[in-house]
């Protein structure tokens, strides 16, 4: 088998999930110039400047955490195109819970890690040769060790996890938290979003930098304005004065 085909076979064995697809879906929901408050706040800037390793953004359902995550990914990719050797991300989603396990997470990050490397490590090649007819996520302990081994090959790396609370199995969350702790010890910087009321996640990150996320007035107005303009009937019926009154009312009463 040609080298490129062999590499692709290993990638697909690890995971066939198209991680960029979910990212593009979230990006499409993002309106221009929304979410800038996050990029401009001191807490995010300090994390980006490596003043602390982990930043955990917590917010209630519906405040736009996943859309903000897509903004952070794009911002980091643009800012660190040549400075960060490896950036990997994982969007959790309760609607696809069968793929939201610790094994799937490890395989997903490992696949993205390998995509940043110019070679495939011998440890992975030999493990794949022995287990290629079995499901990779079932070997989360072995693949976790390979993942941690490979992180030592990079001087700078960032891992982004969205909607961590939507990993619904407590044992999977515990296993992932263990991996994250070990990645931190290897210098990885972590950006994590979650709902605020998950005891195990909160306990794990209570000593870390936490940034509460809520809907900001500028973003609320932008999304409402877009919704009105995209609906032809509404756009025709609502004059400028009524439009501003609607926007003011929603922005005033919105609780994020």
Protein Blocks (a to p, Z undefined) as FASTA:
>chain_A
ZZklmmmmmmmmmpmcdfklmmmmmmmmpcghihklmmmpmklmmmmnopafbdcdddde
hilmmmmmmmmmmmmmmmmmmmpmbdcdddddfklmmlmcfklmmmmmmmmmmmmpcbdc
fklmmmmmmmmmpcfklmmmmmmmmmmmmmmmpfbdcdddehkllmmbfklmmmmmmmmm
mmmmnopacdddddfklfklmmmmmmmccddddddfklmmmmmmmmmmmmmklmmmpcfk
lmmmmmmmmmmmpgZZ
